[in-house]
Amino acid sequence: MILKRLLKIFIRKINFSWSLVSILLITLSINVNPTFITNNISNNLFALNFIRFFSASIFTILIIIYFKFFKKKIFVLYSKNFLKNNIEILLLFSIFIIFFLFSLLNFNLNLQILYFINYFNSFVFIYLISNSKKNMILQNLIYFISITFFIYLLLILYEIVNDPLILTNLYKAKILQFDTRILNEATPRSTGAAKGILIFTLLIFFNFIIKNNQILKLIIMFLLGFIIFSLFSRTTLIFYIFLNIFYFLLIKKNYNLKIIFIIFSLFFPAIFFNIFSTQYSNSSIKNYIYKNENYNFKNENYNFKNENYNFKNEKKYEVTKEINNSSSGRILIWYKILKNKGNIYIGDGILADHSQFNESASNGLIYTYLCGGFFAFILLVIFKIIVIKKIFISISKKIKHNYLPSMIILFLFFRFLFENGYVVYLYELFLLLLSLIYLNKNLRRKFNSIRRPIIYNKQK
């Protein structure tokens, strides 16, 4: 009883946003590999990574205690509303549950299974944030995008300061390579940095930031567009072009202003990048080869260096050099995984692509099928159909507030075809969940759905 009273007094006295704390804690835990527990690192570094990885879990426990003792009735009511209005999030959560169960079934009990802790934290935080007012959800979405953007930007600026000429070839930046470590943890790859930059540009495209100063907006869009071209992530570049087309066709604005905006966001960056990269680069970007890739494209037979698997003699699967180059070797990886998958109904657990094939599946659909089996794959397809239908309704009904979450989700879905995406990476998962609850909130508001109670972030 004494502990309960003290906890109640503490909660009444503090005055902070639960949702903002959850955003910061999730951001803190991004890119922390749980294998740090067994790594030979200093005590200070171990303590720092321990705090980063487990701080969100401590906050989750406090939230559960809070509802257990003080908000039982509201929790029941809120749960019913959440289950009714966020079916796609429940489907996605079910997929992670299946991954977890198959990890246990296959005795895949290494430290990688601890990733499920922060996956679970993400769903708990979204469960809470979804009950906020629409503006608060949007604010959290903007905060999360902005915080991660500035992390990517700092990494890029650090590299430019050390090597100014790298500005035209940022995809080669040392700090963005897969073997680079900060605090004994991997830094984002160039494709990840490009993703973060593009998502931040969405805030500018749809007028959520820099609303009044048009000159500043054009300058920033030119710089960010140049960085996107220099990072040379093909999926990001393709979607960036699509984004400019979407802006031109569907955003209601003066025709001349839209033309000027697209010139600064797309055409000028492309032209200047082409000029500078031609002048300062030692080789054509189209023929670049990563130093540390696990496979070598120079060999026309496409034999992987460290494997006995030779595709030259495979009669069932032949692929030209041009197709394989265009996919960065992904087609061969997909073929190998699908060919060697055992029971289609039984998944192999978390990160099965690495544990069985020693490389990334580079496709979220194939990864889900490999790790969760046929039923997880079907749930994922249903999830995507539901979400795409909501996006189509939002765009066809011209719900302007849903343009931002719709573009974020479409971008993540597009990347999902070439990366493991939100079924692996915490950043993409949390961003997707935030976008979904904002999308759902606007749809319910549009069609006069039942208003849900506010249980935190409430003004006294």
DRENDO-1510 file (C-alpha; in Angstrom, 1 decimal, always signed):
<recs>
REC; n; res; u; v; w
REC; 1; MET; +0.0; +0.0; +0.0 .
REC; 2; ILE; +2.8; +2.4; +0.9 .
REC; 3; LEU; +4.6; +1.7; -2.4 .
REC; 4; LYS; +1.3; +2.2; -4.3 .
REC; 5; ARG; +0.7; +5.6; -2.7 .
REC; 6; LEU; +4.3; +6.8; -3.3 .
REC; 7; LEU; +4.0; +5.8; -7.0 .
REC; 8; LYS; +0.7; +7.6; -7.3 .
REC; 9; ILE; +2.1; +10.8; -5.8 .
REC; 10; PHE; +5.2; +10.6; -8.1 .
REC; 11; ILE; +3.0; +10.2; -11.2 .
REC; 12; ARG; +0.8; +13.2; -10.2 .
REC; 13; LYS; +3.8; +15.4; -9.5 .
REC; 14; ILE; +5.7; +14.8; -12.7 .
REC; 15; ASN; +4.7; +16.8; -15.7 .
REC; 16; PHE; +6.0; +15.4; -19.0 .
REC; 17; SER; +4.9; +13.9; -22.2 .
REC; 18; TRP; +4.9; +10.1; -22.1 .
REC; 19; SER; +4.8; +10.0; -25.9 .
REC; 20; LEU; +7.9; +12.3; -26.2 .
REC; 21; VAL; +9.8; +10.2; -23.7 .
REC; 22; SER; +9.0; +7.0; -25.7 .
REC; 23; ILE; +10.2; +8.7; -28.9 .
REC; 24; LEU; +13.5; +9.6; -27.3 .
REC; 25; LEU; +14.0; +6.1; -25.8 .
REC; 26; ILE; +13.3; +4.3; -29.1 .
REC; 27; THR; +15.7; +6.6; -30.9 .
REC; 28; LEU; +18.3; +5.9; -28.2 .
REC; 29; SER; +17.9; +2.1; -28.7 .
REC; 30; ILE; +18.2; +2.2; -32.5 .
REC; 31; ASN; +21.3; +0.4; -34.0 .
REC; 32; VAL; +22.3; -1.3; -30.7 .
REC; 33; ASN; +23.1; -4.9; -31.3 .
REC; 34; PRO; +22.4; -7.0; -28.2 .
REC; 35; THR; +25.6; -9.0; -28.8 .
REC; 36; PHE; +27.4; -6.2; -27.0 .
REC; 37; ILE; +26.7; -8.2; -23.8 .
REC; 38; THR; +29.3; -10.8; -24.7 .
REC; 39; ASN; +31.7; -8.5; -26.6 .
REC; 40; ASN; +35.1; -7.7; -25.0 .
REC; 41; ILE; +34.5; -3.9; -24.5 .
REC; 42; SER; +35.3; -1.5; -21.7 .
REC; 43; ASN; +33.0; -1.2; -18.7 .
REC; 44; ASN; +32.0; +2.4; -19.7 .
REC; 45; LEU; +31.1; +1.3; -23.2 .
REC; 46; PHE; +29.2; -1.7; -21.9 .
REC; 47; ALA; +27.2; +0.5; -19.4 .
REC; 48; LEU; +26.4; +3.0; -22.2 .
REC; 49; ASN; +25.1; +0.3; -24.6 .
REC; 50; PHE; +23.2; -1.3; -21.7 .
REC; 51; ILE; +21.4; +1.9; -21.0 .
REC; 52; ARG; +20.7; +2.5; -24.7 .
REC; 53; PHE; +19.3; -1.0; -25.2 .
REC; 54; PHE; +17.3; -1.5; -22.1 .
REC; 55; SER; +16.1; +2.0; -21.1 .
REC; 56; ALA; +13.0; +1.7; -23.3 .
REC; 57; SER; +12.2; -1.6; -21.5 .
REC; 58; ILE; +12.4; +0.0; -18.1 .
REC; 59; PHE; +10.0; +2.7; -19.3 .
REC; 60; THR; +7.6; +0.0; -20.6 .
REC; 61; ILE; +7.6; -1.7; -17.3 .
REC; 62; LEU; +6.7; +1.6; -15.5 .
REC; 63; ILE; +3.8; +2.1; -18.0 .
REC; 64; ILE; +2.5; -1.4; -17.3 .
REC; 65; ILE; +2.6; -0.8; -13.6 .
REC; 66; TYR; +0.9; +2.6; -14.0 .
REC; 67; PHE; -2.1; +1.0; -15.9 .
REC; 68; LYS; -2.2; -2.0; -13.6 .
REC; 69; PHE; -2.7; +0.1; -10.5 .
REC; 70; PHE; -4.4; +3.4; -11.6 .
REC; 71; LYS; -6.0; +3.1; -15.0 .
REC; 72; LYS; -7.7; -0.3; -15.2 .
REC; 73; LYS; -11.1; +0.8; -16.5 .
REC; 74; ILE; -9.7; +3.3; -19.0 .
REC; 75; PHE; -7.2; +0.6; -20.1 .
REC; 76; VAL; -10.0; -1.8; -20.9 .
REC; 77; LEU; -12.0; +0.8; -22.8 .
REC; 78; TYR; -8.9; +2.0; -24.7 .
REC; 79; SER; -8.0; -1.6; -25.6 .
REC; 80; LYS; -11.3; -2.2; -27.2 .
REC; 81; ASN; -11.0; +1.0; -29.3 .
REC; 82; PHE; -7.4; +0.2; -30.3 .
REC; 83; LEU; -8.4; -3.3; -31.4 .
REC; 84; LYS; -11.3; -2.0; -33.4 .
REC; 85; ASN; -9.4; +0.8; -35.2 .
REC; 86; ASN; -5.9; -0.5; -35.8 .
REC; 87; ILE; -6.3; -4.0; -37.2 .
REC; 88; GLU; -3.3; -3.7; -39.5 .
REC; 89; ILE; -1.0; -2.9; -36.5 .
REC; 90; LEU; -2.3; -6.1; -34.8 .
REC; 91; LEU; -1.5; -8.1; -37.9 .
REC; 92; LEU; +2.0; -6.7; -37.9 .
REC; 93; PHE; +2.4; -7.5; -34.2 .
REC; 94; SER; +1.2; -11.1; -34.9 .
REC; 95; ILE; +4.0; -11.5; -37.5 .
REC; 96; PHE; +6.6; -10.6; -34.8 .
REC; 97; ILE; +4.9; -13.1; -32.4 .
REC; 98; ILE; +5.3; -15.8; -35.1 .
REC; 99; PHE; +9.0; -14.9; -35.6 .
REC; 100; PHE; +9.5; -15.2; -31.8 .
REC; 101; LEU; +7.7; -18.5; -31.5 .
REC; 102; PHE; +9.6; -20.1; -34.3 .
REC; 103; SER; +12.9; -18.8; -32.8 .
REC; 104; LEU; +12.0; -20.7; -29.6 .
REC; 105; LEU; +10.8; -23.7; -31.6 .
REC; 106; ASN; +14.1; -23.9; -33.5 .
REC; 107; PHE; +16.1; -23.3; -30.3 .
REC; 108; ASN; +17.4; -20.1; -31.9 .
REC; 109; LEU; +18.1; -18.7; -28.4 .
REC; 110; ASN; +21.2; -16.6; -29.1 .
REC; 111; LEU; +21.4; -13.0; -28.0 .
REC; 112; GLN; +19.8; -11.8; -31.3 .
REC; 113; ILE; +16.4; -12.9; -29.8 .
REC; 114; LEU; +16.7; -9.9; -27.5 .
REC; 115; TYR; +15.8; -7.7; -30.4 .
REC; 116; PHE; +12.2; -8.8; -29.7 .
REC; 117; ILE; +12.4; -6.7; -26.5 .
REC; 118; ASN; +12.6; -3.4; -28.4 .
REC; 119; TYR; +10.1; -4.6; -31.0 .
REC; 120; PHE; +7.7; -5.2; -28.2 .
REC; 121; ASN; +8.5; -1.8; -26.7 .
REC; 122; SER; +7.7; -0.1; -30.0 .
REC; 123; PHE; +4.2; -1.6; -30.1 .
REC; 124; VAL; +3.6; -0.7; -26.4 .
REC; 125; PHE; +4.6; +2.9; -27.1 .
REC; 126; ILE; +2.5; +3.1; -30.2 .
REC; 127; TYR; -0.4; +1.7; -28.2 .
REC; 128; LEU; -0.1; +4.7; -25.9 .
REC; 129; ILE; +0.7; +7.4; -28.5 .
REC; 130; SER; -2.3; +6.4; -30.6 .
REC; 131; ASN; -4.6; +7.6; -27.9 .
REC; 132; SER; -3.2; +11.1; -28.1 .
REC; 133; LYS; -4.9; +13.9; -30.0 .
REC; 134; LYS; -4.2; +14.1; -33.7 .
REC; 135; ASN; -1.8; +17.1; -33.3 .
REC; 136; MET; +0.2; +15.3; -30.7 .
REC; 137; ILE; +0.6; +12.3; -32.9 .
REC; 138; LEU; +1.8; +14.5; -35.7 .
REC; 139; GLN; +4.2; +16.3; -33.4 .
REC; 140; ASN; +5.7; +13.0; -32.3 .
REC; 141; LEU; +6.0; +11.9; -35.9 .
REC; 142; ILE; +7.8; +15.2; -36.8 .
REC; 143; TYR; +10.1; +14.8; -33.7 .
REC; 144; PHE; +11.1; +11.3; -34.6 .
REC; 145; ILE; +11.8; +12.1; -38.2 .
REC; 146; SER; +13.8; +15.3; -37.2 .
REC; 147; ILE; +15.9; +13.6; -34.5 .
REC; 148; THR; +17.0; +10.8; -36.7 .
REC; 149; PHE; +17.6; +13.2; -39.6 .
REC; 150; PHE; +20.0; +15.3; -37.6 .
REC; 151; ILE; +21.9; +12.1; -36.6 .
REC; 152; TYR; +22.3; +11.2; -40.3 .
REC; 153; LEU; +23.2; +14.8; -41.1 .
REC; 154; LEU; +25.9; +14.9; -38.4 .
REC; 155; LEU; +27.5; +11.8; -39.8 .
REC; 156; ILE; +27.6; +13.2; -43.3 .
REC; 157; LEU; +28.9; +16.6; -42.1 .
REC; 158; TYR; +31.7; +14.8; -40.2 .
REC; 159; GLU; +32.8; +13.0; -43.3 .
REC; 160; ILE; +32.6; +16.2; -45.4 .
REC; 161; VAL; +34.8; +18.1; -42.9 .
REC; 162; ASN; +37.4; +15.4; -43.1 .
REC; 163; ASP; +37.2; +15.0; -46.9 .
REC; 164; PRO; +35.4; +17.8; -48.7 .
REC; 165; LEU; +35.7; +16.0; -52.1 .
REC; 166; ILE; +33.6; +13.2; -50.7 .
REC; 167; LEU; +30.5; +15.4; -51.1 .
REC; 168; THR; +30.1; +14.2; -54.7 .
REC; 169; ASN; +30.5; +10.5; -53.7 .
REC; 170; LEU; +28.8; +10.2; -50.3 .
REC; 171; TYR; +27.9; +6.6; -50.8 .
REC; 172; LYS; +31.7; +5.9; -50.5 .
REC; 173; ALA; +32.0; +7.8; -47.2 .
REC; 174; LYS; +33.9; +5.7; -44.7 .
REC; 175; ILE; +31.6; +6.5; -41.8 .
REC; 176; LEU; +28.6; +5.1; -43.8 .
REC; 177; GLN; +30.2; +1.7; -44.6 .
REC; 178; PHE; +29.0; -1.5; -43.0 .
REC; 179; ASP; +32.3; -2.2; -41.1 .
REC; 180; THR; +32.5; +1.2; -39.5 .
REC; 181; ARG; +31.8; +1.3; -35.7 .
REC; 182; ILE; +30.9; +4.1; -33.3 .
REC; 183; LEU; +30.6; +3.1; -29.6 .
REC; 184; ASN; +31.3; -0.4; -30.8 .
REC; 185; GLU; +28.0; -0.4; -32.8 .
REC; 186; ALA; +27.6; -0.3; -36.6 .
REC; 187; THR; +26.9; +3.1; -38.2 .
REC; 188; PRO; +24.1; +3.5; -40.7 .
REC; 189; ARG; +24.8; +2.6; -44.3 .
REC; 190; SER; +24.6; +5.1; -47.1 .
REC; 191; THR; +21.2; +3.7; -48.1 .
REC; 192; GLY; +20.0; +4.2; -44.6 .
REC; 193; ALA; +21.2; +7.8; -44.6 .
REC; 194; ALA; +19.5; +8.4; -47.9 .
REC; 195; LYS; +16.3; +7.0; -46.5 .
REC; 196; GLY; +16.5; +9.4; -43.5 .
REC; 197; ILE; +17.2; +12.4; -45.7 .
REC; 198; LEU; +14.3; +11.7; -48.0 .
REC; 199; ILE; +11.8; +11.2; -45.2 .
REC; 200; PHE; +12.8; +14.5; -43.7 .
REC; 201; THR; +12.2; +16.2; -47.1 .
REC; 202; LEU; +8.6; +15.0; -46.9 .
REC; 203; LEU; +8.1; +17.5; -44.1 .
REC; 204; ILE; +9.1; +20.2; -46.5 .
REC; 205; PHE; +7.2; +18.9; -49.4 .
REC; 206; PHE; +3.9; +18.9; -47.5 .
REC; 207; ASN; +4.5; +22.1; -45.7 .
REC; 208; PHE; +4.9; +20.9; -42.1 .
REC; 209; ILE; +8.1; +22.9; -41.6 .
REC; 210; ILE; +9.6; +26.1; -43.2 .
REC; 211; LYS; +6.1; +27.3; -44.2 .
REC; 212; ASN; +6.7; +31.0; -44.7 .
REC; 213; ASN; +10.3; +31.5; -46.0 .
REC; 214; GLN; +10.1; +30.3; -49.6 .
REC; 215; ILE; +13.7; +31.2; -50.4 .
REC; 216; LEU; +15.1; +29.2; -47.4 .
REC; 217; LYS; +12.8; +26.3; -48.4 .
REC; 218; LEU; +14.2; +26.2; -52.0 .
REC; 219; ILE; +17.8; +26.4; -50.7 .
REC; 220; ILE; +17.3; +23.6; -48.3 .
REC; 221; MET; +15.6; +21.4; -50.8 .
REC; 222; PHE; +18.4; +22.0; -53.3 .
REC; 223; LEU; +21.0; +20.9; -50.7 .
REC; 224; LEU; +19.0; +17.9; -49.5 .
REC; 225; GLY; +18.3; +16.9; -53.1 .
REC; 226; PHE; +22.0; +17.1; -53.9 .
REC; 227; ILE; +22.8; +14.9; -50.8 .
REC; 228; ILE; +20.2; +12.3; -51.9 .
REC; 229; PHE; +21.8; +12.1; -55.4 .
REC; 230; SER; +25.3; +11.8; -53.9 .
REC; 231; LEU; +24.3; +9.0; -51.5 .
REC; 232; PHE; +23.2; +7.1; -54.7 .
REC; 233; SER; +20.6; +4.8; -53.2 .
REC; 234; ARG; +18.7; +3.7; -56.2 .
REC; 235; THR; +15.5; +2.9; -54.3 .
REC; 236; THR; +15.6; +6.3; -52.7 .
REC; 237; LEU; +16.3; +8.1; -56.0 .
REC; 238; ILE; +13.4; +6.4; -57.8 .
REC; 239; PHE; +11.0; +7.2; -55.0 .
REC; 240; TYR; +12.3; +10.8; -54.8 .
REC; 241; ILE; +11.5; +11.3; -58.5 .
REC; 242; PHE; +8.0; +9.8; -57.9 .
REC; 243; LEU; +7.6; +12.1; -54.9 .
REC; 244; ASN; +8.2; +15.2; -57.1 .
REC; 245; ILE; +5.7; +13.9; -59.7 .
REC; 246; PHE; +3.2; +13.4; -56.9 .
REC; 247; TYR; +3.8; +16.9; -55.6 .
REC; 248; PHE; +3.3; +18.4; -59.1 .
REC; 249; LEU; +0.1; +16.5; -59.9 .
REC; 250; LEU; -1.8; +16.4; -56.6 .
REC; 251; ILE; -0.7; +19.3; -54.4 .
REC; 252; LYS; -3.0; +22.3; -54.8 .
REC; 253; LYS; -0.7; +25.3; -55.3 .
REC; 254; ASN; +0.1; +27.9; -57.8 .
REC; 255; TYR; +1.4; +26.2; -61.0 .
REC; 256; ASN; +4.5; +28.4; -61.3 .
REC; 257; LEU; +5.4; +27.9; -57.6 .
REC; 258; LYS; +5.3; +24.1; -58.1 .
REC; 259; ILE; +7.5; +24.3; -61.2 .
REC; 260; ILE; +10.1; +26.4; -59.3 .
REC; 261; PHE; +10.0; +24.1; -56.3 .
REC; 262; ILE; +10.6; +21.0; -58.5 .
REC; 263; ILE; +13.4; +22.7; -60.3 .
REC; 264; PHE; +15.2; +23.3; -57.0 .
REC; 265; SER; +14.3; +20.0; -55.4 .
REC; 266; LEU; +15.0; +17.7; -58.4 .
REC; 267; PHE; +16.5; +19.3; -61.5 .
REC; 268; PHE; +19.2; +21.6; -60.1 .
REC; 269; PRO; +20.5; +18.9; -57.7 .
REC; 270; ALA; +20.7; +16.3; -60.5 .
REC; 271; ILE; +22.5; +18.8; -62.8 .
REC; 272; PHE; +25.0; +20.0; -60.2 .
REC; 273; PHE; +25.6; +16.5; -59.0 .
REC; 274; ASN; +26.3; +15.3; -62.5 .
REC; 275; ILE; +28.7; +18.2; -63.2 .
REC; 276; PHE; +30.7; +17.9; -59.9 .
REC; 277; SER; +30.8; +14.1; -59.9 .
REC; 278; THR; +32.1; +14.0; -63.5 .
REC; 279; GLN; +34.8; +16.5; -62.5 .
REC; 280; TYR; +36.0; +15.1; -59.2 .
REC; 281; SER; +35.1; +11.4; -59.3 .
REC; 282; ASN; +37.8; +8.9; -60.4 .
REC; 283; SER; +35.2; +6.5; -61.8 .
REC; 284; SER; +31.7; +6.4; -63.0 .
REC; 285; ILE; +29.1; +5.9; -60.3 .
REC; 286; LYS; +27.2; +3.4; -62.4 .
REC; 287; ASN; +30.1; +1.0; -62.2 .
REC; 288; TYR; +31.0; +1.4; -58.6 .
REC; 289; ILE; +32.1; -1.7; -56.6 .
REC; 290; TYR; +32.0; -1.7; -52.8 .
REC; 291; LYS; +35.3; -2.7; -51.2 .
REC; 292; ASN; +33.9; -4.9; -48.6 .
REC; 293; GLU; +31.0; -6.6; -50.4 .
REC; 294; ASN; +30.6; -10.4; -49.7 .
REC; 295; TYR; +30.3; -11.0; -53.5 .
REC; 296; ASN; +32.3; -9.9; -56.5 .
REC; 297; PHE; +30.6; -8.8; -59.7 .
REC; 298; LYS; +33.8; -8.9; -61.7 .
REC; 299; ASN; +33.5; -12.7; -62.1 .
REC; 300; GLU; +31.1; -13.3; -65.0 .
REC; 301; ASN; +30.1; -16.6; -63.6 .
REC; 302; TYR; +28.8; -14.9; -60.4 .
REC; 303; ASN; +30.5; -17.3; -58.0 .
REC; 304; PHE; +30.4; -16.0; -54.4 .
REC; 305; LYS; +33.8; -15.8; -52.9 .
REC; 306; ASN; +33.2; -17.9; -49.7 .
REC; 307; GLU; +30.7; -20.4; -51.0 .
REC; 308; ASN; +30.8; -23.6; -52.9 .
REC; 309; TYR; +27.5; -22.7; -54.6 .
REC; 310; ASN; +28.2; -22.2; -58.4 .
REC; 311; PHE; +25.4; -20.8; -60.5 .
REC; 312; LYS; +27.2; -21.5; -63.7 .
REC; 313; ASN; +25.9; -25.0; -63.9 .
REC; 314; GLU; +22.4; -24.3; -62.8 .
REC; 315; LYS; +20.1; -25.1; -65.7 .
REC; 316; LYS; +16.9; -24.1; -63.9 .
REC; 317; TYR; +18.0; -20.6; -63.2 .
REC; 318; GLU; +20.0; -18.5; -65.6 .
REC; 319; VAL; +20.3; -14.8; -65.3 .
REC; 320; THR; +22.3; -12.3; -67.4 .
REC; 321; LYS; +25.1; -10.1; -66.0 .
REC; 322; GLU; +23.0; -7.0; -66.7 .
REC; 323; ILE; +20.1; -8.2; -64.5 .
REC; 324; ASN; +22.3; -9.2; -61.7 .
REC; 325; ASN; +24.2; -6.0; -61.7 .
REC; 326; SER; +21.0; -4.0; -61.6 .
REC; 327; SER; +19.8; -5.9; -58.6 .
REC; 328; SER; +23.2; -5.7; -56.7 .
REC; 329; GLY; +23.2; -9.5; -56.6 .
REC; 330; ARG; +19.8; -9.7; -54.9 .
REC; 331; ILE; +18.3; -12.0; -57.5 .
REC; 332; LEU; +20.8; -14.7; -56.8 .
REC; 333; ILE; +20.3; -14.3; -53.0 .
REC; 334; TRP; +16.5; -14.6; -53.4 .
REC; 335; TYR; +16.8; -17.6; -55.6 .
REC; 336; LYS; +19.2; -19.4; -53.2 .
REC; 337; ILE; +17.0; -18.8; -50.2 .
REC; 338; LEU; +13.8; -19.9; -51.9 .
REC; 339; LYS; +15.5; -22.9; -53.4 .
REC; 340; ASN; +16.9; -24.1; -50.0 .
REC; 341; LYS; +13.9; -23.3; -47.9 .
REC; 342; GLY; +12.6; -26.4; -46.1 .
REC; 343; ASN; +9.1; -26.8; -44.8 .
REC; 344; ILE; +7.1; -23.9; -46.2 .
REC; 345; TYR; +4.8; -23.8; -43.1 .
REC; 346; ILE; +7.6; -23.7; -40.5 .
REC; 347; GLY; +9.7; -20.5; -40.1 .
REC; 348; ASP; +13.3; -20.5; -39.0 .
REC; 349; GLY; +13.1; -17.7; -36.5 .
REC; 350; ILE; +14.7; -14.2; -36.3 .
REC; 351; LEU; +17.5; -13.3; -38.6 .
REC; 352; ALA; +17.4; -16.8; -40.3 .
REC; 353; ASP; +18.9; -15.3; -43.4 .
REC; 354; HIS; +22.1; -14.5; -41.6 .
REC; 355; SER; +22.2; -17.7; -39.5 .
REC; 356; GLN; +21.5; -20.0; -42.5 .
REC; 357; PHE; +22.9; -18.1; -45.5 .
REC; 358; ASN; +25.3; -15.7; -43.9 .
REC; 359; GLU; +23.8; -12.7; -45.7 .
REC; 360; SER; +20.8; -10.5; -45.8 .
REC; 361; ALA; +17.7; -11.7; -47.7 .
REC; 362; SER; +17.4; -8.1; -49.0 .
REC; 363; ASN; +13.6; -8.5; -49.4 .
REC; 364; GLY; +11.1; -8.2; -46.6 .
REC; 365; LEU; +8.7; -10.6; -48.2 .
REC; 366; ILE; +11.3; -13.3; -48.5 .
REC; 367; TYR; +12.7; -12.6; -45.1 .
REC; 368; THR; +9.2; -13.0; -43.6 .
REC; 369; TYR; +8.6; -16.2; -45.4 .
REC; 370; LEU; +12.0; -17.6; -44.3 .
REC; 371; CYS; +11.7; -16.5; -40.7 .
REC; 372; GLY; +7.9; -17.0; -40.1 .
REC; 373; GLY; +6.8; -19.5; -42.7 .
REC; 374; PHE; +3.7; -19.4; -44.9 .
REC; 375; PHE; +1.3; -18.1; -42.3 .
REC; 376; ALA; +3.5; -15.1; -41.5 .
REC; 377; PHE; +3.8; -14.4; -45.2 .
REC; 378; ILE; +0.0; -14.4; -45.7 .
REC; 379; LEU; -0.5; -12.1; -42.7 .
REC; 380; LEU; +2.0; -9.7; -44.2 .
REC; 381; VAL; +0.2; -9.7; -47.5 .
REC; 382; ILE; -3.1; -9.0; -45.8 .
REC; 383; PHE; -1.5; -6.2; -43.8 .
REC; 384; LYS; -0.2; -4.6; -46.9 .
REC; 385; ILE; -3.6; -4.8; -48.7 .
REC; 386; ILE; -5.4; -3.2; -45.8 .
REC; 387; VAL; -2.8; -0.4; -45.5 .
REC; 388; ILE; -2.7; +0.3; -49.3 .
REC; 389; LYS; -6.5; +0.5; -49.4 .
REC; 390; LYS; -6.4; +3.1; -46.7 .
REC; 391; ILE; -3.7; +5.1; -48.6 .
REC; 392; PHE; -5.8; +4.9; -51.8 .
REC; 393; ILE; -8.9; +6.2; -49.9 .
REC; 394; SER; -6.8; +9.0; -48.4 .
REC; 395; ILE; -5.4; +10.2; -51.7 .
REC; 396; SER; -8.6; +9.7; -53.7 .
REC; 397; LYS; -10.6; +11.6; -51.0 .
REC; 398; LYS; -7.8; +14.2; -51.0 .
REC; 399; ILE; -7.3; +14.0; -47.2 .
REC; 400; LYS; -4.3; +16.4; -47.2 .
REC; 401; HIS; -3.2; +15.6; -43.7 .
REC; 402; ASN; -2.7; +12.0; -44.8 .
REC; 403; TYR; -0.3; +12.8; -47.7 .
REC; 404; LEU; +2.7; +12.8; -45.3 .
REC; 405; PRO; +2.0; +9.3; -43.6 .
REC; 406; SER; +0.9; +7.9; -47.0 .
REC; 407; MET; +4.2; +8.8; -48.7 .
REC; 408; ILE; +6.2; +7.5; -45.7 .
REC; 409; ILE; +4.4; +4.2; -45.8 .
REC; 410; LEU; +4.6; +3.9; -49.6 .
REC; 411; PHE; +8.4; +4.6; -49.4 .
REC; 412; LEU; +8.9; +2.0; -46.7 .
REC; 413; PHE; +6.8; -0.5; -48.7 .
REC; 414; PHE; +8.9; +0.2; -51.8 .
REC; 415; ARG; +12.1; -0.3; -49.9 .
REC; 416; PHE; +10.7; -3.5; -48.5 .
REC; 417; LEU; +11.1; -5.0; -52.0 .
REC; 418; PHE; +14.9; -4.6; -51.8 .
REC; 419; GLU; +15.6; -4.5; -48.0 .
REC; 420; ASN; +14.4; -6.4; -45.0 .
REC; 421; GLY; +12.9; -3.2; -43.9 .
REC; 422; TYR; +10.5; -2.8; -41.0 .
REC; 423; VAL; +10.4; -6.5; -40.0 .
REC; 424; VAL; +14.1; -6.1; -39.0 .
REC; 425; TYR; +15.1; -2.5; -38.5 .
REC; 426; LEU; +13.7; -0.7; -35.4 .
REC; 427; TYR; +13.8; +2.8; -37.0 .
REC; 428; GLU; +11.6; +1.7; -39.9 .
REC; 429; LEU; +9.2; -0.3; -37.7 .
REC; 430; PHE; +8.6; +2.6; -35.3 .
REC; 431; LEU; +8.3; +5.1; -38.2 .
REC; 432; LEU; +5.8; +2.9; -39.9 .
REC; 433; LEU; +3.7; +2.5; -36.7 .
REC; 434; LEU; +3.7; +6.2; -36.1 .
REC; 435; SER; +2.6; +6.9; -39.7 .
REC; 436; LEU; -0.2; +4.3; -39.4 .
REC; 437; ILE; -1.8; +5.7; -36.3 .
REC; 438; TYR; -1.7; +9.2; -37.8 .
REC; 439; LEU; -3.2; +7.9; -41.0 .
REC; 440; ASN; -6.0; +6.1; -39.0 .
REC; 441; LYS; -6.7; +9.1; -36.8 .
REC; 442; ASN; -7.2; +11.3; -39.9 .
REC; 443; LEU; -9.4; +8.7; -41.6 .
REC; 444; ARG; -11.6; +8.3; -38.5 .
REC; 445; ARG; -11.9; +12.1; -38.2 .
REC; 446; LYS; -12.8; +12.4; -41.9 .
REC; 447; PHE; -15.6; +9.8; -41.7 .
REC; 448; ASN; -16.9; +10.9; -38.3 .
REC; 449; SER; -15.8; +7.8; -36.4 .
REC; 450; ILE; -16.1; +7.3; -32.6 .
REC; 451; ARG; -14.0; +9.7; -30.6 .
REC; 452; ARG; -11.6; +8.0; -28.3 .
REC; 453; PRO; -10.8; +9.1; -24.8 .
REC; 454; ILE; -7.5; +10.8; -24.0 .
REC; 455; ILE; -5.7; +9.1; -21.2 .
REC; 456; TYR; -2.4; +11.0; -21.1 .
REC; 457; ASN; -1.0; +14.2; -22.5 .
REC; 458; LYS; -4.2; +15.8; -21.1 .
REC; 459; GLN; -4.3; +19.4; -20.2 .
REC; 460; LYS; -5.3; +20.1; -16.6 .
</recs>
